[in-house]
Amino acid sequence: MAFIIDGKKISQEIKDELKEKVNEYKAKGIQITLAVIQVGGDPASGVYVGNKKKACEYIGIRSLAYELPEETTEDELLSLIEELNDREDVNGILVQLPLPEHIKEELIIQAISPAKDVDGFHPQNVGALSIGQKGFVSCTPSGVIQLLKRSGIEIEGKECVVIGRSNIVGKPMALLLLRENGTVTVCHSRTKNLKEVAGRADILVVALGRPKFINQDYIKEGAVVIDVGIHRDENNKLCGDVDFQDAVPKVSAITPVPGGVGPMTIAMLMHNCVESVRPVD
Ligand code: NAP
């Protein structure tokens, strides 16, 4: 029977460990502060920002909320980031994406000091990951690594296939699996014979952004399947990129949606915030 990887439980464990660390810092007079910037009133972004604030509260991290109007200019946002980069009492800066169309995301990501880039999106942090140096790592893929490790699933020497090559999930995911000594293949929309390539995986990480796209035809008997996708199905219920019901009889372990990868992203953001008070490792 398949082992259902419990992201809710594992993320709670991580948050509780972090809470303890934050208390130790507090006892030494060190307060951790995360600045969260949201531009415009996108309801989904509002929910994400709210969840991040709640997690900060739980762990004991001070959060500063900047809710800027939709018409905020690129220059105004850049000068706020500059101010926060210079503030010694701010450890982490997070700009909620997506931004309104008139603001170039790339420019904003690059304006955040790499030492405060708790999302791990700055090219310096991405570069550090690719050459095995210390730096902040993107939260969703580092959450996947924690799910695997804390479920006792070994990565070393395994055939790992990542479906998706986005900058925030697929590419850092592949680099992290490589760092853990997996043998890594990355698939994308131009991959030929996806079923055959995915079917080789001992560990299959799916981040392609299409609801229930991956069924058991793409999965090797006994594989571990990690579903990063998040969607609403025809009945408005949350689902992933994997057709869970179809896949589950064939796998040895699988993450559900909701309750799999999703909760890990915020837990790892909190991890990065805690790491931001000292040189990152
Ligand atoms: P994205 O930027 O849209 O990237 C999707 C990737 O999948 C691309 O590399 C694309 O290939 C590839 N792809 C698309 N269709 C494909 C197909 N038919 N066959 C093979 N590859 C295909 O998406 P993302 O930001 O990485 O997110 C992926 C999913 O994860 C989404 O459902 C998103 O909502 C979810 N997500 C969840 C969390 C979380 O916290 N749980 C966080 C982030 C994202 P090309 O590069 O060739 O276009």
Residues whose N, C-alpha, C, O or C-beta is under 5 A from the ligand:
A	BS01	NAP	T140 I163 G164 R165 S166 V169 G170 C187 H188 S189 R190 A207 L208 G209 R210 V228 G229 I230 V261 G262 T265
